[in-house]
Amino acid sequence: MSGKEPLTYKDAGVHIDATNRLVDRIKSLAKTSFRPEVLTDIGGFSGLFSLNTEKYKRPVLTASTDGVGTKLKIAFMMDTHHTIGIDLVAMCVNDILAQGAEPLFLLDYIATSSVQPKTLEAVISGITDGCREAGCALLGGEIAEMPSFYKEDEYDLAGFVVGVVEQDNIIDGSRIESGNKLVGIASSGLHSNGYSLVRKVVFENLNLSLHKKIESLGRTLGEELLEPTTIYVKPVSTIIGEFHVHGISHITGGGLVDNIPRIVPANCQAVIHKGSWEIPPIFSFLQEKGTISESEILRTFNSGIGMVLVIPDEEVKSVMARLQDMDYTSYLIGEIRTRKEGDKDILFI
């Protein structure tokens, strides 16, 4: 015998008891997002969800996974973690919404150097708030403590959402045709894309503090950059139920330039009218201070449009009025034209 104390997992930096106590605390948070179909509590080996098949003739499950990118760095610097949980939900559910699906449940994965209960509880509180807003259940998740793998007091996030859509009601862009209009629903700001460029501009080029109030923004830089991503489930689901929606594009990384063509048929071209919507001041601030070209802005950020609906011309006014009734700002930003030889997928005029 060497006389040394035997090593434990805690000596290696993993605190099982602390993680278990955190899981116990977040059970009550997760339950606030539960739907009637949830059959299990948080903490089991897996979550169980009983799909009500009587609601559908031919239900199709859809799934998506996403994260929030380097927006996390801003959360670390501000020591503000609730809104980043909302972002995680938004990035996942908005993607499956683009096919007309209803989000059913979400799983999260959090990896960190060491479990900081206050921080992670704030993150998960944001996730449950986002799930309630989206109408989906936080069915389960994983907290992985990985000492020396991540920087101290930092973490990474991933979300996994499963939804359902009636097979005959899948929105895949196949019904899009010349004459359809593009209605853009306003974003709340940057959402969760382009933050590597944002950080380069504000920290490397301008050397700004996140606590500095920017007059054009009307608040501090940190507050602006942590504005959570809009969850569009309620308004878009309402529009889908009341009108004819031929296509939906979630404007994430790649901006309008790359995301709208993902849903437009090969024989069509999307035409966007610049100046047809109000661009939030954060985008003008970044473009001016970072000397970023307009084309780069349009391909990196959402530029003030978080979701685009492709709808028949005769329904435009009614759709926009309905969105206004629900307190969502929308703009008629363009139309679909027949694509001729040599035309680009998308044209800005």
C-alpha positions as CSV (number, residue, x, y, z in Angstrom):
1,M,0.0,0.0,0.0
2,S,1.4,3.4,-0.9
3,G,-0.5,5.2,1.9
4,K,-2.0,7.7,-0.6
5,E,-5.7,8.4,-0.5
6,P,-7.6,6.6,-3.3
7,L,-8.5,8.8,-6.3
8,T,-12.1,9.7,-6.9
9,Y,-13.9,11.1,-10.0
10,K,-14.2,14.4,-8.0
11,D,-10.4,14.6,-7.9
12,A,-10.5,14.5,-11.7
13,G,-12.8,17.5,-11.7
14,V,-16.2,15.8,-12.1
15,H,-18.7,16.5,-9.4
16,I,-21.5,13.9,-9.7
17,D,-23.3,15.0,-6.6
18,A,-23.5,18.6,-7.7
19,T,-24.9,17.6,-11.1
20,N,-27.5,15.4,-9.5
21,R,-28.6,18.2,-7.2
22,L,-28.9,20.5,-10.3
23,V,-31.0,17.9,-12.1
24,D,-33.3,17.7,-9.1
25,R,-33.8,21.5,-9.2
26,I,-34.5,21.7,-12.9
27,K,-37.2,19.0,-12.8
28,S,-39.7,21.5,-11.7
29,L,-38.6,23.9,-14.5
30,A,-39.0,21.2,-17.2
31,K,-42.4,20.2,-15.9
32,T,-43.7,23.7,-16.7
33,S,-43.2,22.9,-20.4
34,F,-44.7,19.4,-20.4
35,R,-47.6,18.5,-22.8
36,P,-50.2,15.9,-22.0
37,E,-48.3,13.4,-24.2
38,V,-45.2,13.4,-21.9
39,L,-45.1,10.1,-20.0
40,T,-41.8,10.5,-18.0
41,D,-40.1,12.9,-15.7
42,I,-36.7,14.4,-16.2
43,G,-33.8,12.2,-15.0
44,G,-34.6,8.9,-16.6
45,F,-32.5,7.1,-19.2
46,S,-34.8,8.5,-21.9
47,G,-37.9,10.5,-22.3
48,L,-41.2,9.0,-23.4
49,F,-43.8,10.8,-25.6
50,S,-47.1,9.3,-26.7
51,L,-48.0,10.8,-30.0
52,N,-51.8,11.2,-30.4
53,T,-52.1,9.5,-33.8
54,E,-55.9,10.1,-33.8
55,K,-55.2,13.7,-34.7
56,Y,-53.5,12.8,-38.0
57,K,-54.3,10.7,-41.1
58,R,-50.6,10.3,-42.1
59,P,-48.4,11.9,-39.5
60,V,-44.8,12.6,-40.5
61,L,-42.1,13.2,-37.9
62,T,-39.6,15.9,-38.5
63,A,-36.4,16.6,-36.5
64,S,-33.7,19.2,-36.4
65,T,-30.7,20.1,-34.3
66,D,-28.9,23.4,-33.8
67,G,-26.9,25.5,-31.4
68,V,-26.4,29.2,-30.8
69,G,-22.8,29.6,-32.2
70,T,-20.4,32.1,-30.8
71,K,-23.2,34.2,-29.3
72,L,-22.3,32.1,-26.3
73,K,-19.1,34.3,-25.9
74,I,-21.3,37.3,-25.4
75,A,-23.3,35.5,-22.7
76,F,-20.1,34.5,-20.9
77,M,-18.8,38.1,-21.0
78,M,-22.1,39.5,-19.7
79,D,-22.6,36.7,-17.3
80,T,-26.2,36.5,-18.6
81,H,-27.4,33.1,-19.5
82,H,-31.2,33.0,-19.5
83,T,-31.7,34.4,-23.0
84,I,-29.2,32.0,-24.6
85,G,-31.6,29.2,-23.6
86,I,-34.4,30.9,-25.5
87,D,-32.1,31.2,-28.5
88,L,-31.4,27.5,-28.5
89,V,-35.1,26.6,-28.6
90,A,-35.8,29.3,-31.3
91,M,-33.1,28.0,-33.6
92,C,-34.4,24.5,-33.5
93,V,-38.2,25.0,-33.6
94,N,-38.1,27.7,-36.3
95,D,-36.3,25.3,-38.6
96,I,-39.0,22.6,-38.4
97,L,-41.6,25.2,-38.6
98,A,-40.3,25.9,-42.1
99,Q,-41.9,22.7,-43.2
100,G,-45.1,23.4,-41.5
101,A,-44.4,21.1,-38.5
102,E,-45.6,21.5,-34.9
103,P,-42.8,21.1,-32.4
104,L,-43.5,18.3,-30.0
105,F,-40.5,18.0,-27.7
106,L,-36.9,19.1,-27.4
107,L,-33.8,17.7,-25.8
108,D,-30.8,19.7,-24.8
109,Y,-27.1,19.0,-24.4
110,I,-24.9,21.1,-22.2
111,A,-21.2,20.5,-22.0
112,T,-19.0,22.5,-19.5
113,S,-15.7,22.5,-17.8
114,S,-17.4,22.3,-14.4
115,V,-20.9,22.4,-13.2
116,Q,-21.9,25.9,-12.1
117,P,-25.4,25.4,-10.7
118,K,-26.5,29.1,-10.9
119,T,-25.3,29.5,-14.5
120,L,-26.8,26.2,-15.8
121,E,-30.1,26.7,-14.0
122,A,-30.4,30.1,-15.8
123,V,-29.7,28.4,-19.1
124,I,-32.3,25.7,-18.5
125,S,-34.8,28.3,-17.3
126,G,-34.4,30.0,-20.6
127,I,-34.8,26.7,-22.5
128,T,-38.1,25.9,-20.6
129,D,-39.4,29.4,-21.3
130,G,-38.6,29.0,-24.9
131,C,-40.3,25.6,-25.0
132,R,-43.5,27.0,-23.4
133,E,-43.5,29.8,-26.0
134,A,-43.1,27.2,-28.8
135,G,-45.6,24.8,-27.3
136,C,-43.2,21.9,-27.0
137,A,-42.0,19.9,-24.0
138,L,-38.4,19.8,-22.7
139,L,-38.4,16.0,-22.6
140,G,-34.8,15.5,-21.3
141,G,-31.2,16.4,-21.8
142,E,-27.6,15.8,-20.8
143,I,-25.2,17.8,-18.7
144,A,-21.7,16.7,-19.5
145,E,-18.9,17.9,-17.1
146,M,-15.6,17.8,-19.0
147,P,-12.8,19.4,-17.0
148,S,-9.9,20.7,-19.0
149,F,-11.8,20.2,-22.2
150,Y,-13.6,23.6,-22.0
151,K,-12.3,26.8,-20.6
152,E,-13.3,27.4,-17.0
153,D,-16.8,28.9,-16.6
154,E,-17.6,28.2,-20.2
155,Y,-20.1,25.8,-21.8
156,D,-21.5,24.7,-25.1
157,L,-25.1,24.1,-26.1
158,A,-27.0,21.9,-28.6
159,G,-30.7,21.4,-29.0
160,F,-32.6,18.6,-30.7
161,V,-36.3,19.0,-31.6
162,V,-38.9,16.6,-32.9
163,G,-42.1,17.7,-34.5
164,V,-45.0,16.4,-36.5
165,V,-46.8,17.4,-39.7
166,E,-49.6,15.9,-41.7
167,Q,-48.1,14.4,-44.8
168,D,-50.5,16.2,-47.1
169,N,-49.7,19.5,-45.4
170,I,-45.9,19.4,-45.6
171,I,-44.6,22.8,-46.8
172,D,-41.6,22.1,-49.1
173,G,-41.8,24.9,-51.7
174,S,-43.1,22.6,-54.4
175,R,-46.3,24.7,-54.8
176,I,-44.4,28.0,-55.2
177,E,-45.1,29.6,-58.6
178,S,-44.6,32.9,-60.4
179,G,-46.8,35.7,-59.0
180,N,-46.5,34.5,-55.4
181,K,-45.5,37.2,-52.9
182,L,-42.8,37.2,-50.3
183,V,-43.9,38.4,-46.8
184,G,-41.1,38.9,-44.4
185,I,-41.7,38.8,-40.6
186,A,-39.5,41.1,-38.6
187,S,-36.6,39.7,-36.6
188,S,-35.8,40.9,-33.0
189,G,-32.3,41.8,-34.1
190,L,-29.3,39.6,-34.9
191,H,-30.9,36.4,-33.6
192,S,-28.1,33.8,-33.4
193,N,-26.0,34.1,-36.5
194,G,-23.0,36.1,-37.6
195,Y,-21.5,36.6,-34.1
196,S,-18.0,35.7,-35.2
197,L,-18.1,38.8,-37.5
198,V,-19.9,40.8,-34.8
199,R,-17.2,40.1,-32.3
200,K,-14.5,41.0,-34.8
201,V,-16.1,44.4,-35.4
202,V,-16.9,45.4,-31.8
203,F,-13.9,43.9,-30.0
204,E,-11.0,43.8,-32.5
205,N,-11.9,46.8,-34.7
206,L,-13.6,49.1,-32.2
207,N,-12.4,47.8,-28.8
208,L,-15.8,48.5,-27.3
209,S,-17.2,47.4,-23.9
210,L,-20.4,45.5,-23.9
211,H,-21.6,47.9,-21.2
212,K,-21.2,50.9,-23.4
213,K,-24.5,52.5,-24.3
214,I,-24.8,53.0,-28.1
215,E,-27.1,55.9,-28.8
216,S,-28.4,54.6,-32.1
217,L,-29.4,51.3,-30.4
218,G,-30.9,53.0,-27.4
219,R,-29.3,50.6,-25.0
220,T,-26.0,49.0,-24.2
221,L,-24.1,46.9,-26.7
222,G,-24.4,43.8,-24.6
223,E,-28.2,44.2,-24.2
224,E,-28.5,44.5,-27.9
225,L,-26.3,41.5,-28.7
226,L,-28.1,39.2,-26.2
227,E,-31.6,40.1,-27.5
228,P,-33.1,36.6,-27.9
229,T,-34.1,35.0,-31.2
230,T,-37.8,35.3,-32.0
231,I,-39.8,32.1,-31.8
232,Y,-42.2,32.2,-34.7
233,V,-44.3,29.1,-33.9
234,K,-47.5,30.7,-32.8
235,P,-47.9,33.3,-35.5
236,V,-46.7,31.1,-38.4
237,S,-48.8,28.2,-37.2
238,T,-51.8,30.5,-37.2
239,I,-51.1,31.7,-40.7
240,I,-50.6,28.1,-41.9
241,G,-54.0,27.2,-40.5
242,E,-55.9,30.1,-42.0
243,F,-54.2,30.8,-45.3
244,H,-52.4,29.1,-48.2
245,V,-48.7,29.1,-47.5
246,H,-46.6,27.7,-50.3
247,G,-43.1,28.1,-48.8
248,I,-41.4,29.2,-45.5
249,S,-37.8,30.2,-45.1
250,H,-36.1,30.6,-41.7
251,I,-33.5,33.3,-42.2
252,T,-30.4,32.1,-40.3
253,G,-26.8,31.8,-41.4
254,G,-26.5,32.9,-45.0
255,G,-29.1,35.6,-44.6
256,L,-31.8,36.2,-47.2
257,V,-29.3,35.4,-50.0
258,D,-28.8,31.8,-49.2
259,N,-31.9,30.8,-47.3
260,I,-34.7,31.9,-49.6
261,P,-33.3,29.9,-52.6
262,R,-33.4,26.7,-50.5
263,I,-37.2,26.6,-50.9
264,V,-37.7,28.1,-54.4
265,P,-38.2,25.6,-57.3
266,A,-35.6,25.6,-60.0
267,N,-37.9,27.2,-62.6
268,C,-38.5,30.2,-60.3
269,Q,-36.6,33.2,-59.1
270,A,-37.1,35.2,-55.9
271,V,-37.0,38.9,-56.3
272,I,-36.3,41.0,-53.2
273,H,-37.0,44.8,-53.2
274,K,-34.4,46.5,-51.1
275,G,-35.8,49.2,-48.9
276,S,-39.1,47.5,-48.6
277,W,-38.6,46.8,-44.9
278,E,-37.3,48.5,-41.9
279,I,-33.7,47.4,-41.0
280,P,-33.0,47.5,-37.2
281,P,-30.1,49.9,-36.3
282,I,-27.7,47.2,-35.2
283,F,-27.2,46.1,-38.8
284,S,-26.4,49.7,-39.9
285,F,-24.1,50.1,-36.9
286,L,-22.1,47.0,-37.8
287,Q,-22.0,47.8,-41.5
288,E,-20.8,51.3,-40.9
289,K,-18.3,50.6,-38.1
290,G,-17.0,47.4,-39.6
291,T,-16.9,48.8,-43.2
292,I,-18.9,45.8,-44.3
293,S,-20.3,45.7,-47.8
294,E,-24.1,45.5,-48.4
295,S,-23.7,42.1,-50.1
296,E,-21.8,40.7,-47.1
297,I,-24.4,42.0,-44.7
298,L,-27.2,40.4,-46.7
299,R,-25.4,37.0,-46.7
300,T,-24.2,37.0,-43.1
301,F,-27.1,38.4,-41.1
302,N,-30.9,38.3,-41.3
303,S,-31.0,42.1,-41.9
304,G,-34.2,42.5,-39.9
305,I,-36.2,39.6,-41.5
306,G,-36.4,36.4,-39.4
307,M,-38.9,34.4,-41.4
308,V,-40.2,34.7,-45.0
309,L,-43.6,33.3,-46.1
310,V,-44.4,32.6,-49.8
311,I,-48.1,33.2,-50.3
312,P,-50.6,33.9,-53.1
313,D,-50.9,37.5,-54.1
314,E,-54.6,37.7,-53.2
315,E,-53.9,36.7,-49.6
316,V,-51.1,39.2,-48.9
317,K,-53.2,41.9,-47.2
318,S,-55.1,39.5,-45.1
319,V,-52.0,37.6,-44.0
320,M,-50.2,40.8,-43.0
321,A,-53.3,42.1,-41.2
322,R,-53.5,38.8,-39.3
323,L,-49.9,39.0,-38.3
324,Q,-50.5,42.6,-37.1
325,D,-53.4,41.4,-35.0
326,M,-50.9,39.1,-33.3
327,D,-48.4,41.9,-32.7
328,Y,-45.9,40.8,-35.3
329,T,-44.5,43.3,-37.8
330,S,-44.4,42.1,-41.4
331,Y,-43.4,43.5,-44.8
332,L,-44.1,42.7,-48.4
333,I,-40.5,42.3,-49.5
334,G,-40.7,40.7,-52.9
335,E,-42.2,38.2,-55.3
336,I,-41.6,35.1,-57.3
337,R,-40.9,35.3,-61.0
338,T,-40.4,32.7,-63.7
339,R,-36.7,32.1,-64.0
340,K,-35.1,32.6,-67.3
341,E,-31.8,31.1,-68.6
342,G,-29.0,32.9,-66.9
343,D,-31.1,34.3,-64.0
344,K,-29.7,33.9,-60.5
345,D,-31.7,32.1,-57.8
346,I,-32.4,35.4,-56.0
347,L,-32.3,39.0,-57.3
348,F,-32.1,42.1,-55.2
349,I,-33.4,45.2,-56.9
